Amino acid sequence: MMKLKYLSVPVLALLMAACGSAPDYKNAIPAKSATVVAVDANSMAEKGGLSGENADKELLARLENMVKSGLSNSDALVEKIFRDGKESGLGLKEKIYLFMGEQAKIGGLLVKVTDKDKLEDVLEALKKQQLCQEIKETDGCEWTVMGSWLLAYNDGAMILAADNKGTDPKSLVRQASMWLRQKDGEGFSASEDFRLMEQKKGDIIVWSSLEVLPHEAVYPLTMGVSAELRLKDIKAISTVDFTIGKTVMDVEVMVADKVMKGIMEKKQQVTANVKGHYLDIFPQNTPFWATANIKGGEFYDFLCGNPSLRRYFEKSMIPLDFRSIFSVINGDVALAMSGPDGGEFIAYADVSSDGFMKSFETLKSMAALTGGQVILRNHGENGYEFKTVDGSMVGLPSGYLALWIGVKDGRFYVTNKESLIERRVLGLSLRDRDWGNRVEGQRFFMVSDLSSLDRLFDLSKIEGSMASVLAFFGGLDYLTVESADGGNVHIEIIMKDKNRNPLTTLFNN
């Protein structure tokens, strides 16, 4: 009897292990991911007004309508799938993860599986509607193909994956099966980066490294900088939170690469805190405005640290002493854009002297040799008017171009609209905006009007999910981007309706 008693202990332990829960679905996130996004769908549903005991049914009803609008002649099938969230076999209340590999070659979506049998019932129904192929088994996981996507799953996780070349999804089966077989300590979920992600609070958390960018996008940024630059060590974690009246995004930069650290340290040395006096010379309704503070001569040397930029200045078709121009800039700089299509601009910079303007006199004789195709003449006391029938003749954008360049009241200006030089603020200025008191002391600040987006959408003729998405963008007011330390970034997207969570627009239209 005693022998049976002691024998029962290991037997019971064996049975508990055999009947235990499936491996953590987060283990399936690829270890070599270059971007990972965690979406808290449950939190977003609550903020969208779907809370209480009927929240699941309400959310499913919204999702059902969205899917119906995109799948014609499939109403009966969609209703079957969305009749009960639990019948899908997926843990939609858990975080949903999206991931991309190096250079965004492969991307995917990861969802927790709560009931494999129910998930297979859904896939069987999809197969009968010819929306997916027959389920097959390979390397310990089941899979099927849905259009250009591979859907693979096991007892704990489901992955939907595709590559950016549109190749046969079946070629991803082996890769997906390896992800699904990953154990504790093998996938991205075992990394310090994932631990930092899990500590962040927000509706959406995004971790990314520069490895996600294609070579053609990275090359202009890093050309000639250093062959030792390690893109995987240049990372950021962003949190996105939907709150009343706005969407807030905070980007925390994490740089372990020595080369990039050095570049960022130099940038800090050649910039300073914004004083904010350019807030007062622009009207409150200016649609786009950005400001920073630079130490001109040192900033020029910093730019020339990149060989491609140095060659641009040294071999410019306009023979100006750019170093002397930059060297007199010391303080705030600002750029404003306006006009019906946003094509009018004026840029300002604080300068310590105006002696560099004399260098423009030497260009007059060169302009005279073009037979009127390039015109350079004096404009006012200390300025010039420059016009050309084709900007490409002097290394500028092609097409007709007119610029006014000069120094006035200790400010260097460049504009393509003459009237902007003498413009005065007759009423409220940018300082009177609700963000105006946040500019001083920043390393960078930008604001952009978004209210004109609603003119792009005619919602009266659009139904379903697209109407909800377009209504969301049509309800935006403006965007601010600011950086207090020159590295980390704070972004706010403000809604026109300041008393409503942005998500209610998506879930209630």
C-alpha positions in Angstrom: 0.0 0.0 0.0 2.9 2.4 0.9 4.6 1.5 -2.4 1.5 2.5 -4.3 1.3 5.7 -2.3 4.8 6.8 -3.2 4.4 5.6 -6.8 1.4 7.8 -7.2 3.5 11.0 -6.8 5.6 10.7 -10.0 2.6 9.4 -11.9 0.5 12.4 -10.8 3.3 14.7 -11.8 3.6 13.1 -15.2 -0.1 13.4 -15.8 -0.1 17.1 -14.8 2.7 17.8 -17.2 1.0 15.9 -20.0 -2.3 17.9 -19.4 -0.6 21.2 -18.7 -1.1 24.4 -20.6 0.3 25.0 -24.1 3.7 26.8 -24.3 3.5 30.6 -24.1 2.4 31.9 -27.5 4.8 34.8 -27.2 7.7 32.3 -27.7 6.7 32.2 -31.4 7.9 35.8 -32.1 11.0 35.3 -34.3 14.3 35.9 -32.4 15.7 37.9 -35.3 12.8 40.3 -35.6 13.7 43.8 -36.6 10.4 45.3 -35.5 7.8 43.9 -33.1 4.4 45.6 -32.4 2.3 44.6 -29.4 -1.4 45.6 -29.8 -3.6 45.6 -26.7 -7.0 45.1 -28.5 -8.9 44.6 -25.2 -7.8 48.0 -23.9 -8.5 49.7 -27.2 -12.0 48.2 -27.3 -12.8 49.5 -23.9 -11.5 53.0 -24.8 -13.6 52.8 -28.0 -16.7 52.5 -25.8 -17.0 48.7 -25.9 -17.1 48.0 -22.2 -19.4 46.1 -19.9 -20.8 42.6 -20.1 -21.8 43.0 -23.7 -18.4 44.3 -24.8 -17.4 41.1 -26.6 -20.6 41.0 -28.6 -20.4 44.7 -29.5 -16.8 44.4 -30.6 -17.5 41.3 -32.7 -20.5 43.1 -34.3 -18.2 45.9 -35.3 -15.5 43.5 -36.7 -18.2 41.5 -38.5 -19.4 44.6 -40.3 -15.9 45.5 -41.2 -15.2 42.1 -42.7 -18.5 42.0 -44.5 -17.7 45.2 -46.2 -14.5 43.7 -47.6 -15.8 40.2 -48.5 -18.6 40.3 -50.9 -21.2 37.4 -51.0 -19.8 36.0 -47.8 -22.3 37.4 -45.2 -23.5 33.9 -44.0 -19.9 32.7 -43.5 -18.9 35.9 -41.7 -21.9 35.6 -39.4 -20.9 32.0 -38.6 -17.4 33.0 -37.7 -18.3 36.0 -35.6 -21.4 34.5 -33.8 -19.3 34.0 -30.7 -15.7 35.2 -30.2 -14.8 32.0 -28.3 -15.9 29.9 -31.3 -12.9 31.3 -33.3 -10.5 29.4 -31.0 -8.4 32.6 -30.8 -7.5 34.6 -27.7 -8.5 38.0 -29.0 -8.4 39.5 -25.5 -4.7 38.8 -25.3 -2.1 41.0 -26.9 -1.7 40.6 -30.7 1.8 40.8 -32.0 3.0 41.9 -35.4 6.6 41.4 -36.5 9.0 42.1 -39.4 12.4 40.7 -40.1 15.5 42.3 -41.5 14.8 44.8 -44.3 11.1 43.9 -43.8 11.6 40.9 -46.0 9.1 38.8 -44.0 6.2 40.1 -41.9 3.7 38.3 -39.8 0.9 38.5 -37.2 0.8 36.3 -34.0 -2.3 35.5 -32.1 -2.9 33.2 -29.1 -4.8 29.9 -29.8 -7.2 29.0 -27.0 -8.9 26.1 -28.8 -7.2 24.4 -31.7 -10.3 22.3 -32.6 -12.5 25.4 -32.9 -9.9 27.2 -35.0 -9.8 24.3 -37.4 -13.6 24.4 -37.6 -13.4 28.0 -38.8 -10.6 27.1 -41.3 -12.7 24.2 -42.6 -15.6 26.7 -43.2 -13.2 29.0 -45.0 -12.0 26.2 -47.1 -15.5 25.3 -48.2 -15.9 28.9 -49.3 -12.6 28.6 -51.2 -11.0 31.3 -49.1 -8.2 29.0 -48.0 -6.6 25.7 -49.1 -6.8 22.3 -47.4 -5.1 22.1 -44.0 -1.8 20.2 -44.0 0.7 19.1 -41.3 4.5 19.7 -41.5 7.1 19.6 -38.8 4.7 19.5 -35.9 2.4 22.3 -37.0 -0.7 22.6 -39.2 -0.9 25.2 -42.0 -2.9 26.4 -44.9 -2.6 29.1 -47.5 -4.9 32.2 -47.7 -4.1 34.1 -50.9 -0.6 35.4 -50.5 -0.5 34.5 -46.8 0.6 31.4 -44.9 -1.5 30.6 -41.9 0.3 28.2 -39.5 -0.7 27.1 -36.0 -0.3 24.7 -33.1 -1.9 24.2 -29.7 -0.8 27.6 -28.4 -0.2 30.1 -31.3 -1.3 31.0 -34.8 1.0 32.9 -37.2 -0.1 34.7 -40.4 3.0 35.4 -42.5 4.1 36.6 -45.9 7.2 38.0 -47.6 7.5 41.3 -49.4 8.3 39.6 -52.8 4.9 37.9 -53.1 6.5 34.5 -53.4 4.6 31.2 -52.8 3.5 31.2 -49.1 4.3 27.5 -48.9 8.0 28.4 -48.9 7.5 29.9 -45.4 6.2 26.7 -43.9 9.5 25.4 -42.5 10.3 28.9 -41.1 6.9 29.2 -39.5 7.1 25.8 -38.0 10.4 26.6 -36.4 8.9 29.8 -34.8 6.0 27.8 -33.4 8.3 25.2 -31.9 10.4 27.8 -30.0 10.6 27.2 -26.3 11.2 29.5 -23.4 14.5 31.3 -23.9 14.6 30.8 -27.7 12.5 33.5 -29.3 12.4 37.3 -29.2 10.4 37.0 -26.0 13.6 35.9 -24.2 15.4 39.2 -25.1 16.0 42.2 -22.9 14.2 44.3 -25.6 11.0 42.3 -25.2 11.3 42.7 -21.4 11.5 46.5 -21.9 8.4 46.3 -24.2 6.4 44.4 -21.6 7.2 47.1 -19.0 5.8 49.9 -21.1 2.2 51.1 -20.7 0.2 51.9 -23.8 -2.4 50.6 -26.2 0.3 49.9 -28.8 4.0 49.3 -28.1 6.4 49.3 -31.0 10.0 48.1 -30.7 12.2 48.6 -33.8 15.8 48.6 -35.0 17.2 50.2 -38.1 17.7 46.7 -39.5 14.1 46.8 -40.6 14.8 49.4 -43.3 15.8 48.3 -46.8 19.3 48.9 -47.9 18.2 51.6 -50.4 16.6 53.5 -47.5 19.5 53.2 -45.1 22.3 53.9 -47.6 21.6 57.7 -48.0 21.6 58.0 -44.2 24.8 56.1 -43.6 26.8 56.6 -46.8 30.4 57.2 -45.9 29.7 57.5 -42.2 31.4 54.2 -41.1 31.5 50.6 -42.2 31.4 49.8 -38.5 27.8 51.1 -38.1 25.7 48.3 -36.6 22.1 48.9 -37.5 20.8 46.3 -35.1 22.2 48.4 -32.2 20.2 51.5 -33.1 16.8 50.9 -31.6 13.7 52.6 -30.3 10.7 51.7 -28.2 7.5 53.7 -28.9 4.3 53.8 -26.9 1.0 54.8 -28.4 -1.9 55.7 -26.2 -5.4 56.8 -27.2 -6.7 59.3 -24.6 -9.5 61.8 -24.5 -9.2 64.2 -27.5 -5.8 63.0 -28.7 -3.4 60.2 -29.5 0.0 60.4 -27.7 3.2 58.7 -28.9 6.5 58.7 -27.0 9.6 57.4 -28.8 12.5 56.3 -26.6 15.8 56.0 -28.5 18.2 53.3 -27.4 21.6 53.4 -29.1 24.3 50.9 -28.3 26.3 51.4 -31.5 29.5 53.4 -30.8 29.5 55.2 -34.2 25.9 56.4 -33.9 26.5 57.3 -30.2 29.3 59.6 -31.4 27.1 61.2 -34.0 24.4 61.9 -31.5 26.8 63.3 -29.0 28.2 65.7 -31.7 24.6 66.7 -32.6 24.0 67.6 -29.0 27.1 69.8 -29.0 26.1 71.8 -32.1 22.5 72.4 -31.0 21.0 74.2 -28.0 17.6 74.8 -26.3 15.1 76.8 -28.3 14.4 80.4 -27.1 11.1 80.5 -28.9 11.0 84.1 -30.1 9.9 83.0 -33.6 6.5 82.2 -32.1 5.7 85.9 -32.1 6.3 86.6 -35.8 3.8 84.0 -37.2 0.0 84.2 -37.0 -1.9 81.6 -35.0 -3.3 79.9 -38.1 0.1 79.1 -39.6 -0.5 75.5 -41.0 3.1 74.3 -40.6 5.9 75.5 -38.4 9.2 74.0 -37.1 12.0 75.5 -34.9 15.4 74.5 -33.5 18.5 76.2 -32.2 21.9 75.7 -33.8 25.5 76.8 -33.5 26.0 77.5 -37.2 29.7 77.0 -37.8 29.9 73.9 -35.6 26.6 72.6 -37.2 28.2 73.0 -40.7 31.2 70.9 -39.6 28.8 68.3 -38.2 26.9 68.1 -41.5 30.2 67.8 -43.4 31.1 64.8 -41.3 28.9 62.9 -43.8 31.0 62.7 -47.0 27.9 62.9 -49.2 26.8 66.2 -47.7 30.3 67.6 -47.7 30.6 66.9 -51.5 27.2 68.6 -52.0 28.5 71.8 -50.4 31.9 71.7 -52.0 30.7 70.9 -55.5 27.6 73.0 -55.5 26.7 74.7 -58.8 26.2 77.9 -56.8 29.7 79.0 -55.8 28.9 80.4 -52.3 31.0 80.1 -49.2 28.6 78.0 -47.3 30.9 77.9 -44.3 30.8 81.7 -43.9 27.0 81.7 -44.2 26.6 79.0 -41.5 29.2 80.6 -39.3 27.1 83.7 -38.6 24.1 81.7 -37.6 23.8 81.4 -33.9 20.5 80.9 -32.2 16.9 79.9 -33.2 16.0 78.9 -36.7 12.4 78.5 -37.9 10.5 77.3 -41.0 6.9 78.1 -41.8 4.8 76.8 -44.7 1.4 78.2 -45.8 -0.7 78.9 -48.9 -3.6 76.9 -50.4 -1.4 73.9 -51.2 1.3 74.4 -48.5 3.8 75.5 -51.2 4.6 78.9 -49.8 7.5 79.0 -47.3 9.8 81.3 -45.3 12.8 80.2 -43.3 14.5 82.4 -40.7 17.8 82.1 -38.7 19.3 84.3 -36.1 22.6 85.8 -37.4 25.4 87.8 -35.7 26.3 89.8 -38.8 25.2 90.4 -42.5 28.7 90.6 -44.1 28.2 87.3 -45.8 25.5 88.8 -48.1 28.3 90.5 -50.1 29.2 87.1 -51.6 25.9 87.2 -53.6 27.3 90.2 -55.6 29.8 87.8 -57.2 27.0 85.8 -58.6 25.4 88.6 -60.6 28.0 88.4 -63.4 27.4 84.6 -63.7 23.6 85.2 -63.9 24.1 87.7 -66.7 25.8 85.1 -68.8 22.6 82.9 -68.9 20.8 85.2 -71.3 17.9 85.9 -68.8 17.4 82.3 -67.8 18.8 83.2 -64.4 18.1 86.6 -62.8 19.8 87.9 -59.6 19.1 91.5 -58.5 19.1 93.6 -55.4 15.9 93.6 -53.3 15.6 96.2 -50.6 18.4 97.4 -48.4 20.1 94.1 -47.8 18.5 91.4 -49.9 18.4 89.8 -53.3 15.7 88.5 -55.7 16.7 85.2 -57.5 14.7 83.8 -60.4 15.3 81.0 -62.9 13.3 79.2 -65.5 14.7 75.9 -64.4 16.2 75.3 -60.9 18.2 72.3 -62.1 20.5 74.8 -63.9 21.9 75.7 -60.5 21.5 72.4 -58.7 18.1 73.1 -57.3 14.7 71.4 -58.0 13.7 71.5 -61.7 11.1 74.0 -62.9 10.5 77.7 -62.5 11.9 79.0 -59.2 11.8 82.4 -57.4 13.5 83.1 -54.1 14.1 86.2 -52.0 17.2 86.1 -49.8 18.3 88.7 -47.3 18.9 89.9 -43.7 16.5 92.0 -41.8 16.4 92.9 -38.1 19.2 90.4 -37.3 17.4 87.6 -39.1 18.5 85.8 -42.2 15.6 84.8 -44.4 14.9 82.7 -47.5 11.4 82.6 -49.0 9.5 81.9 -52.2 6.8 84.4 -51.5 7.9 88.1 -51.4 4.9 89.3 -49.3 6.0 87.0 -46.4 9.0 89.1 -45.7 7.0 92.1 -44.5 4.1 90.1 -43.0 3.1 91.2 -39.5 1.0 89.5 -36.9 -2.2 91.6 -36.5 -3.9 89.3 -34.0 -3.0 86.2 -32.1 0.4 84.6 -32.7 1.7 81.0 -32.5 2.6 81.7 -28.9 -1.2 81.9 -28.2 -1.8 78.3 -29.3 -2.5 75.8 -26.5 1.0 74.3 -27.2 2.8 77.7 -27.3 4.2 77.4 -23.7 5.8 74.1 -24.5 8.2 75.4 -27.2 10.8 77.3 -25.1 13.6 75.0 -23.8 13.0 72.2 -26.4 15.7 71.0 -28.8 13.2 70.7 -31.6 9.5 71.5 -32.0 7.1 71.1 -35.0 3.4 71.6 -35.5 1.4 70.7 -38.6 -2.3 71.3 -39.3 -4.3 68.2 -40.1 -7.8 69.6 -40.3 -7.6 69.9 -44.1 -7.6 66.1 -44.4 -11.4 66.0 -44.1 -11.6 67.7 -47.5 -10.0 64.6 -49.1 -12.8 62.3 -48.0 -16.4 62.2 -49.1 -17.8 60.0 -46.4 -21.4 60.2 -47.6 -20.7 57.6 -50.3 -18.5 55.3 -48.2 -19.8 52.5 -45.8 -18.3 49.9 -43.5 -14.8 49.8 -42.2 -13.4 52.4 -44.7 -15.9 55.0 -43.5 -14.7 54.5 -40.0 -11.1 54.8 -40.9 -11.6 57.8 -43.1 -13.8 59.4 -40.4 -10.9 59.0 -38.0 -8.5 60.9 -40.3 -11.1 63.4 -41.1 -11.5 64.2 -37.4 -7.9 65.1 -36.9 -7.0 68.7 -36.0 -3.2 69.1 -35.7 0.0 67.3 -34.9 2.9 68.3 -32.7 6.4 66.7 -32.5 8.8 67.8 -29.8 12.2 66.7 -28.4 13.4 68.0 -25.1 16.8 66.2 -25.2 17.4 66.0 -29.0 17.0 62.2 -28.9 13.7 61.0 -27.5 10.5 62.3 -29.2 7.0 63.2 -27.9 4.2 63.3 -30.5 0.6 64.4 -30.0 -2.2 64.0 -32.6 -5.1 66.2 -31.6 -8.7 65.6 -32.5 -11.2 68.3 -33.5 -13.6 66.8 -30.9 -11.5 67.4 -27.7 -14.0 65.5 -25.5 -13.9 62.2 -27.4 -11.5 59.3 -27.5 -10.2 58.8 -31.0 -11.1 55.1 -30.9 -14.8 55.9 -30.6 -14.7 57.2 -34.1 -13.4 53.9 -35.4 -15.8 51.7 -33.4 -18.9 53.8 -33.6 -19.1 54.8 -37.3 
